[in-house]
Amino acid sequence: MIEIKDLCRSFGKNNVVDNLNLTIKTGEVFGFLGPNGAGKTTTVRMLSCLIKPTSGTAYHDGLDICKENDAMQIRKQIGILTETPGLYDSMSAYKNLDFYGKLYEVDENLRKERIEHYLKMLGLWEKKDKSVGGFSKGMKQKMAIARCLIHDPKVLFLDEPTSGLDPEASRIVRDFILELKKEGHTIFICTHNLDEADRLCDRIGIFRGTLLGVDEPSRLKSSLYGRTVKVQLKNVTPSIIDAVRSLNFINNVETNGSSLTLGMSSPETENPELIRTLVKAGADIQFVSEDRKTLEEVYFKVLGVSR
């Protein structure tokens, strides 16, 4: 578990991270979203003990990022994927990973096993003896992911993990992240890919210098917009509208041609009674669906950005 308490970081007079309080649960995938310059990378650098906070602190399973002895332990048990791959271009893919495995004091046999495992999983095993300087941006990104996993870290900090990857490679990385979650890794992702965050993350935090909102994606959507159900009918009559309005769980009714858009708190439990009422009122129902808001809509609403 990572517990962040009153974390602040200033550069001169510029307060980049302001009083961040947050708990990252063990084994969860947490998405950290925000515009460029919001302080996301600065936050990751503090949590990974690369820079010190101006004030406040954070704890990795009780280890304090502000205490040097604790910071050394934290660095050994985390993996970081930075914005730049950080590879040695003149060395082969295999030798790059072997080098980093040695730095983390990974046993030789275990190094060999993990290097083969990750290169095969990421589709790079056939390129293991090629210099990474000739790799594409996407291949280097996959190499960087393998590099940050070579010592089997408890916590992974991933900054734009699918940046530069084609759709197939992006899917491989997303599936890989979910497999790592199943193995018990805690994963902290900074990303601008909102669809990816929606699919991968147990919770997301929207951040711009300070934390503006944090919750499960579905709960953020419903808390900001409520839940709405669209009912397509053959035709809408005044008696149908009156029947719908008589239901005490309907919060709002809008009509558009032959469709009704209804505000509801819990469609899963309320839809059966709604449908029975519509049928009794003589409605010919063509389909019923929930009007789902996207994470993009939530993101811009929380940031106060008009679209």
C-alpha positions as CSV (number, residue, x, y, z in Angstrom):
1,M,0.0,0.0,0.0
2,I,1.1,3.5,-0.8
3,E,-0.1,6.2,1.6
4,I,0.5,9.8,0.5
5,K,0.1,12.6,3.1
6,D,0.1,16.3,2.4
7,L,2.7,15.9,-0.4
8,C,4.0,19.1,-1.9
9,R,6.7,20.0,-4.3
10,S,7.7,23.5,-5.4
11,F,10.3,24.6,-8.0
12,G,11.2,28.1,-7.0
13,K,7.9,30.0,-6.6
14,N,6.0,27.5,-8.7
15,N,4.0,25.0,-6.6
16,V,3.7,22.0,-8.9
17,V,2.2,19.5,-6.4
18,D,0.0,21.0,-3.7
19,N,-1.1,19.0,-0.7
20,L,-1.7,15.7,-2.3
21,N,-3.4,13.1,0.0
22,L,-4.1,9.7,-1.5
23,T,-4.0,6.0,-0.7
24,I,-3.1,3.4,-3.4
25,K,-4.4,0.0,-2.4
26,T,-2.2,-3.1,-2.7
27,G,-2.8,-4.9,-6.0
28,E,-4.9,-2.2,-7.7
29,V,-4.3,-0.5,-11.0
30,F,-4.6,3.3,-10.3
31,G,-4.8,5.8,-13.2
32,F,-3.3,9.3,-12.7
33,L,-4.9,11.6,-15.2
34,G,-4.2,15.2,-16.0
35,P,-3.0,17.7,-18.7
36,N,0.6,18.3,-19.5
37,G,2.3,20.2,-16.8
38,A,-0.2,19.1,-14.2
39,G,2.5,17.6,-11.9
40,K,2.0,13.9,-12.6
41,T,5.6,13.1,-13.5
42,T,6.8,15.2,-10.5
43,T,4.5,13.1,-8.3
44,V,5.9,9.8,-9.7
45,R,9.4,11.0,-9.2
46,M,8.7,11.8,-5.5
47,L,6.9,8.5,-4.9
48,S,9.8,6.6,-6.5
49,C,12.4,8.5,-4.4
50,L,14.1,10.2,-7.3
51,I,13.4,13.7,-5.9
52,K,12.4,14.8,-2.4
53,P,9.2,16.6,-1.6
54,T,9.2,20.2,-0.4
55,S,6.9,19.1,2.4
56,G,4.7,16.1,3.3
57,T,5.7,12.6,2.7
58,A,4.5,9.1,1.4
59,Y,4.9,5.6,2.7
60,H,5.4,2.3,0.8
61,D,4.2,-0.4,3.2
62,G,5.5,1.8,6.1
63,L,8.7,2.9,4.4
64,D,9.1,6.7,4.4
65,I,10.2,8.3,1.1
66,C,11.8,11.1,3.1
67,K,14.2,8.8,5.0
68,E,17.3,7.8,3.1
69,N,17.5,4.2,4.4
70,D,13.9,3.7,3.6
71,A,14.3,5.3,0.2
72,M,17.0,2.8,-0.7
73,Q,14.7,0.0,0.1
74,I,11.8,1.5,-1.9
75,R,14.0,1.9,-5.0
76,K,14.8,-1.8,-4.9
77,Q,11.1,-2.9,-4.8
78,I,9.6,-0.6,-7.4
79,G,9.8,-0.5,-11.2
80,I,9.6,2.7,-13.3
81,L,8.7,3.2,-16.9
82,T,9.7,6.8,-17.7
83,E,8.8,8.9,-20.7
84,T,12.2,8.0,-22.4
85,P,13.1,4.3,-22.6
86,G,16.6,4.6,-21.0
87,L,18.2,1.8,-22.9
88,Y,21.8,1.3,-24.2
89,D,21.5,1.5,-28.0
90,S,24.8,-0.3,-28.7
91,M,23.8,-3.3,-26.6
92,S,21.4,-6.1,-27.7
93,A,18.0,-6.5,-26.3
94,Y,19.1,-9.5,-24.2
95,K,22.2,-7.7,-22.9
96,N,20.2,-4.6,-21.9
97,L,17.9,-6.7,-19.7
98,D,20.8,-8.8,-18.4
99,F,22.6,-5.6,-17.4
100,Y,19.7,-4.2,-15.5
101,G,19.1,-7.5,-13.9
102,K,22.6,-7.5,-12.5
103,L,22.2,-4.0,-11.2
104,Y,19.2,-5.3,-9.2
105,E,21.2,-8.3,-8.1
106,V,18.9,-10.8,-9.7
107,D,20.3,-14.4,-9.6
108,E,21.7,-15.4,-13.0
109,N,19.4,-18.3,-13.6
110,L,16.4,-16.2,-12.6
111,R,17.6,-13.4,-14.9
112,K,17.7,-15.8,-17.9
113,E,14.3,-17.1,-17.1
114,R,12.7,-13.6,-16.8
115,I,14.5,-12.2,-19.8
116,E,13.2,-15.0,-22.0
117,H,9.7,-14.8,-20.4
118,Y,9.3,-11.0,-21.0
119,L,10.8,-10.9,-24.4
120,K,8.6,-13.7,-25.6
121,M,5.5,-12.2,-24.0
122,L,6.2,-8.8,-25.7
123,G,7.1,-10.4,-29.1
124,L,10.8,-9.5,-29.0
125,W,12.4,-12.9,-28.4
126,E,13.5,-13.2,-32.1
127,K,15.2,-9.8,-31.8
128,K,17.1,-10.7,-28.6
129,D,20.5,-10.4,-30.2
130,K,19.8,-7.2,-32.2
131,S,21.1,-3.8,-31.0
132,V,18.2,-1.8,-29.6
133,G,19.5,1.3,-31.4
134,G,17.9,-0.1,-34.5
135,F,14.5,-0.8,-32.8
136,S,11.4,1.2,-33.6
137,K,9.9,3.5,-30.9
138,G,7.3,0.9,-30.1
139,M,9.9,-1.9,-29.8
140,K,11.9,0.3,-27.5
141,Q,8.8,1.0,-25.4
142,K,8.2,-2.7,-25.0
143,M,11.9,-3.2,-24.0
144,A,11.5,-0.5,-21.4
145,I,8.5,-2.3,-19.9
146,A,10.5,-5.5,-19.7
147,R,13.4,-3.7,-18.1
148,C,11.3,-2.2,-15.3
149,L,10.0,-5.7,-14.5
150,I,13.3,-7.7,-14.5
151,H,13.6,-7.6,-10.7
152,D,9.9,-8.5,-10.1
153,P,8.9,-5.3,-8.3
154,K,6.0,-5.0,-6.0
155,V,5.0,-1.6,-7.4
156,L,5.1,-0.4,-11.0
157,F,5.0,3.3,-12.0
158,L,4.1,3.4,-15.7
159,D,4.3,6.7,-17.6
160,E,2.4,6.4,-20.9
161,P,2.9,2.7,-21.2
162,T,1.4,2.4,-24.7
163,S,3.0,5.5,-26.2
164,G,4.2,4.9,-29.7
165,L,2.7,1.4,-29.9
166,D,0.5,0.2,-32.7
167,P,-3.0,-1.1,-31.8
168,E,-1.8,-4.8,-31.6
169,A,1.2,-4.0,-29.4
170,S,-1.0,-1.7,-27.3
171,R,-3.4,-4.6,-26.7
172,I,-0.5,-6.9,-25.7
173,V,0.7,-4.3,-23.2
174,R,-2.8,-3.8,-21.8
175,D,-3.3,-7.5,-21.4
176,F,0.2,-7.7,-19.8
177,I,-0.8,-5.1,-17.2
178,L,-3.9,-7.0,-16.3
179,E,-1.8,-10.2,-15.9
180,L,0.6,-8.3,-13.6
181,K,-2.4,-7.2,-11.5
182,K,-3.5,-10.8,-11.2
183,E,0.0,-11.6,-9.9
184,G,-0.5,-9.0,-7.1
185,H,1.5,-6.1,-8.5
186,T,0.4,-2.6,-7.6
187,I,0.3,-0.5,-10.7
188,F,0.3,3.3,-10.9
189,I,-0.3,4.6,-14.5
190,C,0.0,8.1,-15.9
191,T,-1.7,8.3,-19.2
192,H,-3.5,10.6,-21.6
193,N,-5.3,7.6,-23.1
194,L,-8.7,7.9,-21.4
195,D,-10.2,4.9,-23.0
196,E,-7.3,2.8,-21.8
197,A,-7.6,4.2,-18.3
198,D,-11.3,3.4,-18.3
199,R,-10.6,-0.2,-19.3
200,L,-7.6,-0.9,-17.1
201,C,-7.9,1.1,-13.9
202,D,-9.8,0.1,-10.7
203,R,-9.7,3.8,-9.7
204,I,-8.6,7.0,-11.3
205,G,-7.5,10.3,-9.9
206,I,-7.9,13.5,-12.0
207,F,-5.0,15.8,-11.1
208,R,-3.9,19.4,-11.9
209,G,-1.5,20.4,-9.2
210,T,-4.0,19.1,-6.7
211,L,-6.3,16.2,-6.7
212,L,-9.7,17.2,-8.2
213,G,-11.5,13.9,-8.1
214,V,-10.8,10.2,-7.3
215,D,-13.0,7.1,-7.6
216,E,-13.8,4.1,-9.7
217,P,-14.5,5.3,-13.3
218,S,-18.1,4.1,-13.2
219,R,-18.8,5.9,-9.9
220,L,-17.2,9.1,-11.1
221,K,-19.5,9.0,-14.2
222,S,-22.7,8.4,-12.2
223,S,-21.8,10.9,-9.4
224,L,-21.2,13.7,-11.9
225,Y,-24.0,13.0,-14.4
226,G,-26.4,10.6,-12.7
227,R,-27.7,7.6,-14.8
228,T,-30.0,7.9,-17.7
229,V,-31.9,5.3,-19.7
230,K,-33.1,5.7,-23.2
231,V,-36.4,4.0,-24.2
232,Q,-37.2,3.8,-28.0
233,L,-40.9,3.5,-28.6
234,K,-43.0,3.1,-31.7
235,N,-44.6,6.4,-30.7
236,V,-45.0,8.6,-27.6
237,T,-48.4,9.7,-26.3
238,P,-49.3,12.0,-23.4
239,S,-50.7,9.0,-21.5
240,I,-47.3,7.2,-21.8
241,I,-45.5,10.3,-20.5
242,D,-48.0,10.6,-17.6
243,A,-47.5,7.0,-16.7
244,V,-43.7,7.3,-16.6
245,R,-43.9,10.5,-14.5
246,S,-46.0,8.7,-12.0
247,L,-43.1,6.5,-11.0
248,N,-41.4,7.9,-8.0
249,F,-37.9,6.6,-9.1
250,I,-37.9,8.7,-12.3
251,N,-35.8,11.8,-11.7
252,N,-36.2,13.4,-15.1
253,V,-38.1,12.9,-18.3
254,E,-37.1,14.2,-21.8
255,T,-38.7,13.3,-25.1
256,N,-37.2,13.4,-28.5
257,G,-39.4,12.2,-31.3
258,S,-40.4,8.6,-30.4
259,S,-37.8,8.2,-27.6
260,L,-37.8,8.9,-23.9
261,T,-34.6,9.8,-22.0
262,L,-35.2,9.1,-18.3
263,G,-33.1,10.0,-15.2
264,M,-32.9,7.0,-12.8
265,S,-30.8,6.1,-9.8
266,S,-30.6,2.3,-10.3
267,P,-31.7,1.0,-13.7
268,E,-30.8,-2.6,-12.8
269,T,-33.5,-2.7,-10.2
270,E,-35.9,-0.1,-11.6
271,N,-36.1,-1.1,-15.2
272,P,-38.6,-4.0,-14.7
273,E,-41.2,-1.8,-13.1
274,L,-40.6,0.9,-15.8
275,I,-41.2,-1.7,-18.6
276,R,-44.3,-3.1,-16.9
277,T,-45.7,0.5,-16.6
278,L,-45.0,1.3,-20.2
279,V,-46.6,-1.8,-21.5
280,K,-49.7,-1.2,-19.3
281,A,-49.9,2.3,-20.8
282,G,-50.0,0.8,-24.3
283,A,-46.4,1.6,-25.3
284,D,-44.8,-0.5,-28.1
285,I,-41.2,-0.8,-26.8
286,Q,-38.5,-1.2,-29.5
287,F,-35.4,-1.2,-27.2
288,V,-34.1,0.0,-23.8
289,S,-30.5,1.1,-23.3
290,E,-28.5,3.0,-20.8
291,D,-27.0,6.3,-22.0
292,R,-23.4,5.9,-20.7
293,K,-21.1,8.9,-20.3
294,T,-17.5,8.5,-21.3
295,L,-14.5,9.0,-19.1
296,E,-13.5,11.8,-21.5
297,E,-16.7,13.7,-20.7
298,V,-16.0,13.2,-16.9
299,Y,-12.3,14.3,-17.4
300,F,-13.2,17.6,-19.1
301,K,-16.1,18.3,-16.6
302,V,-13.8,17.8,-13.6
303,L,-11.1,20.0,-15.1
304,G,-13.7,22.6,-16.0
305,V,-12.8,22.6,-19.7
306,S,-15.6,23.4,-22.2
307,R,-15.7,21.1,-25.2
